[in-house]
Each structure stands twice: as structure tokens, then as C-alpha cells.
């Protein structure tokens, strides 16, 4: 005999909209509690496909179904079978379906699923060379086309997906592939006023720099866009002199010639050849001014660490490299 929970899940497939909605509301509520999640974990094989089918229903059904999946996907108990059952493909197909009303929730679902290695591989489509990278290319295009200037931009969370996939070598290689040009598009979003978007771009750049020694050529080919993204957060909010900005690329010099809101959340990794490029854009001067303007002790320590790398790693001495007094 079927248990009450099994009967409840069966109602998710009921032809009656009223019964289906009532059952969905109960399931949705269960996904928000630890006890509910524990109960539902015994029925994941039937629950997950039932919820996935509801994503294509009308909004009053698809939205709570998507919310339930987002809640469930935070737990590995549910995330693993979701990935195995092709949830990433389902989410991507729904994301680009015409008139989708649950775009933000679908993106959030992808964020959760790409916290797992299998989810990253599924999104990158590493198992099929013919379509490998298609999903991530679509997401980057949407990330860069959306404005990012409103609080409810559904594609802001794509930045978190990019951070997740760039934690894996396969993801970094795909983003750094010059033929795809994905990182170049992503870096340009650092100018966004959305903090979530900025953090996504910053985290992605940081992760890609983990392979700096192997991918140095590809990274430096993007220096025109990369240095502003890396250096502006540590440049403080002072207006730089024309003498200083004349030694910088126009994209960096123009930005430093006007008042800015200071950004303190950044990490910079500089390899040897990267240091030469860093000096070429008057980077040490930017660190010096930024350090003088900084009050956070943790950020000041980061400035000093970078300064030490520049001085001791390159063997070049210059008064502008000192970041402490």
C-alpha cells in the first residue's frame, strides 16, 4: 500500500490543476524544513522527475516547482540524482524557452548544481566534443547582454556559475580558450553596478589566474581588459595625475582620472612575465596610492604581500614599489 508521501507525490501528476497545486504547495513547504527534506529524500526517484515536468506548466505551478527544486538542489542527497537525471539539460532548455517566467530560479538551480563536480561536467558538456561548451557560451552571452543594472536581473547569478566552473581545470581552459573569447566578454562586466555581478567576475578572474603559469599567454592577451579589472579595486578613490595615467592603457588611465567608489574585495596573483606587464601599466603606483588610502588591516596586508612579490620576485627596485611606510 502506498504511503501518504507517495500518494502526495502522485498527485503532482494529477490532471486536476487544483489537486496538483495543493500537492505542490505541501511539497514546496516540506523542502523548506530539515524534517521535510529528510522525508522527501526517500522518494527522490519519483519526486524529482515529477517536479521537473511541472517546470513547463503555467506560472502558478512552475514557480513553486522551481523553488522546490532550488531548495532541494542545495543538498547533495538531491543534487546528485538531479544531475544524473539530466536536470541541467532540462533547466537549460527551459531557460531559453520562449516566455519563460522562471528564468531567475532556473539560473539559481544551475548555481547550486554546479557546486558539484558532476554538475560542472554536465554544464560544460565534456562528454560530447561536438556540443562541448554550448551551454556555457549561451550563459555568458546572456550574462553580458542583460543590463545588470536592476536588482532583479535574472542573469546576475550567472556570475556565480562562472565562479563554480572556473574552480575546475576543464572550466578554466574553456573560459581561457582564445577562440571562444569567453573571459574577454566576462571581464567587461566588471563595470556593472551590481555587486553580485562584480563578485562573480572577480571570482572567475581569480580562479582563472590559478593556471597563470600554464595559461600566461592567454591571460596576457587580455591584459587590455584584465588589468583594469584587477587594478581598479585596489586603486583607492583618489584622482590620479596626468603624469601617472600617461603610463597606463587608456581604459585604465581614464577610469583613474575621475572619482570612484573604493572596492576592497580583490586578490591578485602575478607570475614573473605578468610582473613585467604589471610594471608596464604603472601598476606599482596604483598599489602605492591604494595602500595609502586603505584602512582595512586585512586588505593592507594583501597590498604588502603583492608588493613583496613584485620586489623580491622580479629583482627590480623602484621607489613606487614600496607599499608600506
C-alpha positions as CSV (number, residue, x, y, z in Angstrom):
1,X,0.0,0.0,0.0
2,X,1.3,3.4,-0.9
3,X,2.3,5.7,1.9
4,X,0.9,9.2,2.4
5,X,4.0,10.7,1.0
6,X,3.9,8.5,-2.1
7,X,0.3,9.4,-2.7
8,X,1.2,13.1,-2.3
9,X,3.9,12.8,-5.0
10,X,1.5,11.0,-7.2
11,X,-0.9,14.0,-7.0
12,X,1.9,16.1,-8.7
13,X,0.9,14.4,-11.9
14,X,-2.8,14.7,-11.4
15,X,-4.9,16.0,-14.4
16,X,-6.7,18.2,-11.9
17,X,-5.0,21.5,-11.6
18,X,-6.5,22.1,-8.2
19,X,-5.2,18.7,-6.8
20,X,-1.8,19.3,-8.4
21,X,-1.4,22.8,-7.0
22,X,-2.5,21.6,-3.5
23,X,0.0,18.7,-3.6
24,X,2.8,21.0,-4.9
25,X,2.2,23.6,-2.1
26,X,2.7,20.8,0.5
27,X,5.8,19.5,-1.2
28,X,7.1,23.1,-1.5
29,X,6.7,23.6,2.2
30,X,8.5,20.3,3.0
31,X,11.6,21.5,1.0
32,X,12.0,24.4,3.4
33,X,12.5,22.3,6.6
34,X,15.1,19.7,7.6
35,X,12.5,17.2,8.6
36,X,10.7,17.7,5.3
37,X,13.9,17.2,3.4
38,X,14.6,14.0,5.3
39,X,11.2,12.6,4.5
40,X,11.4,13.6,0.8
41,X,14.9,12.0,0.4
42,X,13.3,8.6,0.5
43,X,11.2,9.5,-2.6
44,X,13.7,11.3,-4.8
45,X,13.4,8.9,-7.7
46,X,9.8,9.8,-8.2
47,X,9.8,13.3,-6.7
48,X,12.4,14.9,-8.9
49,X,11.0,13.9,-12.3
50,X,7.5,15.0,-11.2
51,X,8.8,18.4,-10.2
52,X,10.8,18.7,-13.4
53,X,7.7,18.1,-15.5
54,X,5.9,20.9,-13.7
55,X,8.5,23.5,-14.9
56,X,6.7,23.8,-18.2
57,X,3.3,24.4,-16.6
58,X,1.7,27.8,-16.0
59,X,3.4,30.2,-13.6
60,X,1.4,29.4,-10.5
61,X,2.6,25.8,-10.9
62,X,6.1,26.2,-12.5
63,X,7.3,28.8,-10.0
64,X,6.7,26.8,-6.7
65,X,8.0,23.7,-8.6
66,X,11.2,25.6,-9.5
67,X,11.6,27.0,-6.0
68,X,11.2,23.5,-4.6
69,X,14.0,22.2,-6.9
70,X,16.3,25.1,-5.9
71,X,15.7,24.2,-2.2
72,X,16.4,20.5,-2.9
73,X,19.5,21.2,-5.0
74,X,21.3,22.6,-2.0
75,X,21.6,19.1,-0.6
76,X,23.9,16.6,-2.2
77,X,21.3,13.9,-1.5
78,X,19.1,15.5,-4.1
79,X,21.6,17.3,-6.3
80,X,23.4,14.1,-7.4
81,X,20.3,12.4,-8.7
82,X,19.1,15.6,-10.3
83,X,22.4,15.7,-12.3
84,X,22.1,12.0,-13.1
85,X,18.5,12.5,-14.4
86,X,19.6,15.3,-16.7
87,X,18.3,18.3,-14.7
88,X,20.9,20.6,-16.2
89,X,19.7,19.9,-19.7
90,X,16.1,20.4,-18.6
91,X,17.0,23.7,-16.9
92,X,18.9,25.0,-19.9
93,X,16.1,24.0,-22.3
94,X,13.6,25.7,-20.1
95,X,15.8,28.8,-19.6
96,X,15.8,29.5,-23.3
97,X,12.2,28.5,-23.9
98,X,10.0,31.3,-25.2
99,X,8.2,33.4,-22.5
100,X,9.9,31.6,-19.6
101,X,8.6,33.1,-16.3
102,X,11.1,31.3,-14.0
103,X,14.4,32.4,-15.5
104,X,16.0,33.6,-12.2
105,X,15.0,30.4,-10.4
106,X,16.5,28.2,-13.2
107,X,19.7,30.1,-13.1
108,X,19.8,29.7,-9.3
109,X,19.2,26.0,-9.8
110,X,22.3,25.8,-12.1
111,X,24.3,27.7,-9.5
112,X,23.5,25.0,-6.9
113,X,24.1,22.1,-9.3
114,X,27.5,23.4,-10.4
115,X,28.8,23.3,-6.9
116,X,29.3,19.6,-7.6
117,X,31.9,18.2,-10.0
118,X,29.3,16.1,-11.9
119,X,27.2,19.3,-12.3
120,X,30.2,21.2,-13.8
121,X,30.9,18.4,-16.3
122,X,27.3,18.3,-17.3
123,X,27.1,22.0,-17.9
124,X,30.3,22.0,-19.8
125,X,29.1,19.1,-21.8
126,X,32.5,17.5,-21.6
127,X,31.2,14.1,-22.8
128,X,30.4,15.3,-26.3
129,X,33.0,17.2,-28.3
130,X,30.5,18.4,-30.9
131,X,28.5,20.4,-28.5
132,X,31.1,20.9,-25.7
133,X,30.8,24.4,-24.3
134,X,27.5,25.3,-25.9
135,X,25.6,25.8,-22.6
136,X,28.3,27.9,-21.0
137,X,28.6,30.0,-24.2
138,X,24.8,30.7,-24.1
139,X,25.0,31.6,-20.4
140,X,27.9,34.0,-20.9
141,X,26.1,35.7,-23.8
142,X,23.0,36.2,-21.7
143,X,25.2,37.4,-18.8
144,X,26.8,40.0,-21.0
145,X,23.6,41.1,-22.8
146,X,21.5,41.6,-19.8
147,X,21.8,45.1,-18.2
148,X,22.8,44.1,-14.7
149,X,21.6,47.5,-13.6
150,X,18.4,46.3,-11.8
151,X,18.1,44.4,-8.5
152,X,16.1,41.6,-10.2
153,X,18.2,40.9,-13.3
154,X,17.8,37.1,-13.6
155,X,21.2,36.6,-15.2
156,X,23.2,38.3,-12.4
157,X,23.6,34.9,-10.8
158,X,25.4,33.5,-13.9
159,X,28.5,35.1,-12.3
160,X,28.2,32.5,-9.5
161,X,28.0,29.7,-12.1
162,X,31.2,31.1,-13.7
163,X,33.0,31.1,-10.4
164,X,31.9,27.4,-9.8
165,X,33.0,26.1,-13.2
166,X,36.3,28.0,-13.1
167,X,37.3,26.1,-9.9
168,X,37.8,23.1,-12.2
169,X,40.7,22.9,-14.8
170,X,38.3,22.0,-17.6
171,X,36.2,25.0,-16.9
172,X,39.2,27.4,-16.8
173,X,40.5,26.0,-20.1
174,X,37.2,26.6,-21.7
175,X,36.9,30.2,-20.4
176,X,40.5,31.0,-21.3
177,X,40.3,29.5,-24.8
178,X,41.0,32.5,-27.1
179,X,38.9,31.0,-29.9
180,X,35.8,31.1,-27.7
181,X,36.7,34.6,-26.2
182,X,34.5,34.0,-23.2
183,X,36.7,35.5,-20.5
184,X,37.1,38.7,-22.6
185,X,33.3,39.1,-22.6
186,X,33.1,38.3,-18.9
187,X,35.7,40.8,-17.8
188,X,33.8,43.7,-19.4
189,X,31.0,43.1,-16.9
190,X,33.2,44.2,-14.1
191,X,32.0,47.8,-14.7
192,X,28.5,46.7,-13.7
193,X,26.9,48.4,-10.7
194,X,25.6,45.0,-9.5
195,X,27.7,43.8,-6.5
196,X,26.7,40.2,-7.2
197,X,27.8,40.5,-10.8
198,X,31.1,42.2,-9.8
199,X,31.9,39.4,-7.3
200,X,31.1,36.8,-10.0
201,X,33.5,38.4,-12.4
202,X,36.2,39.0,-9.8
203,X,36.0,35.4,-8.5
204,X,36.1,34.0,-12.1
205,X,39.3,36.0,-12.8
206,X,40.9,34.9,-9.6
207,X,40.2,31.3,-10.4
208,X,41.5,31.6,-13.9
209,X,44.7,33.0,-12.5
210,X,45.3,29.7,-10.7
211,X,46.6,28.5,-14.1
212,X,48.6,31.6,-14.7
213,X,51.9,29.8,-15.3
214,X,50.3,27.5,-18.0
215,X,47.8,30.0,-19.4
216,X,50.0,33.1,-19.1
217,X,49.9,33.8,-22.9
218,X,46.1,33.7,-23.0
219,X,45.8,35.8,-19.8
220,X,48.3,38.5,-21.1
221,X,46.5,38.6,-24.4
222,X,43.6,40.0,-22.4
223,X,45.7,42.5,-20.4
224,X,43.9,45.5,-22.0
225,X,40.8,44.3,-20.2
226,X,42.3,42.3,-17.4
227,X,44.5,44.9,-15.7
228,X,41.6,47.4,-15.2
229,X,39.5,44.7,-13.6
230,X,42.3,43.6,-11.3
231,X,43.7,47.1,-10.5
232,X,40.7,49.3,-10.2
233,X,39.6,47.6,-7.0
234,X,42.9,48.3,-5.3
235,X,43.4,51.8,-6.7
236,X,41.5,53.7,-4.0
237,X,39.2,56.6,-4.8
238,X,41.8,59.4,-5.4
239,X,42.1,61.1,-8.8
240,X,45.5,60.1,-10.4
241,X,47.7,62.7,-12.0
242,X,48.1,63.0,-15.7
243,X,51.8,62.1,-15.3
244,X,50.7,58.8,-13.7
245,X,47.9,57.9,-16.1
246,X,50.1,58.7,-19.1
247,X,51.9,55.5,-18.4
248,X,48.7,53.4,-18.4
249,X,46.5,52.0,-21.1
250,X,43.6,54.4,-21.9
251,X,41.0,52.1,-20.4
252,X,42.8,52.2,-17.0
253,X,44.0,55.8,-17.2
254,X,40.6,57.3,-18.0
255,X,39.0,55.4,-15.1
256,X,41.6,56.6,-12.6
257,X,41.2,60.2,-13.8
258,X,37.8,60.5,-12.2
259,X,36.5,59.9,-8.6
260,X,35.4,56.4,-7.9
261,X,33.8,54.4,-5.1
262,X,36.6,52.3,-3.5
263,X,36.4,48.5,-3.8
264,X,38.3,46.4,-1.2
265,X,37.5,42.8,-2.2
266,X,40.2,41.6,-4.5
267,X,43.1,39.1,-4.9
268,X,45.9,39.5,-7.4
269,X,48.2,36.7,-8.4
270,X,51.2,37.8,-10.5
271,X,53.6,35.4,-12.2
272,X,57.0,36.6,-13.5
273,X,56.0,37.5,-17.0
274,X,52.9,39.0,-15.5
275,X,55.0,41.3,-13.4
276,X,56.6,42.8,-16.5
277,X,53.1,43.6,-17.8
278,X,52.1,44.9,-14.4
279,X,55.0,47.4,-14.5
280,X,54.1,48.4,-18.0
281,X,50.8,49.8,-16.8
282,X,52.3,51.6,-13.9
283,X,50.8,49.1,-11.5
284,X,53.1,49.7,-8.6
285,X,51.9,53.4,-8.4
286,X,48.3,52.2,-8.2
287,X,49.2,49.9,-5.4
288,X,51.0,52.7,-3.6
289,X,48.1,55.1,-3.8
290,X,45.6,52.4,-2.9
291,X,47.6,51.4,0.1
292,X,47.8,54.9,1.4
293,X,44.0,55.2,1.1
294,X,43.2,51.9,2.7
295,X,42.0,51.4,6.3
296,X,41.2,47.7,6.5
297,X,44.1,45.8,8.0
298,X,43.4,42.6,6.1
299,X,43.4,44.5,2.7
300,X,46.6,46.3,3.7
301,X,48.3,43.0,4.4
302,X,47.3,41.9,0.9
303,X,48.8,45.1,-0.6
304,X,52.1,44.3,1.3
305,X,52.1,40.7,0.0
306,X,51.7,41.8,-3.6
307,X,54.4,44.5,-3.1
308,X,56.7,41.8,-1.7
309,X,56.1,39.6,-4.8
310,X,56.9,42.5,-7.1
311,X,60.1,43.5,-5.4
312,X,61.6,40.1,-4.5
313,X,60.2,38.1,-7.4
314,X,61.4,40.4,-10.2
315,X,64.6,41.9,-8.9
316,X,63.6,45.4,-9.9
317,X,63.9,48.2,-7.5
318,X,61.9,51.4,-7.7
319,X,60.6,53.8,-5.1
320,X,57.0,53.3,-6.3
321,X,57.1,49.6,-5.4
322,X,57.0,50.2,-1.7
323,X,53.6,49.6,-0.3
324,X,54.3,50.3,3.4
325,X,55.9,53.1,5.3
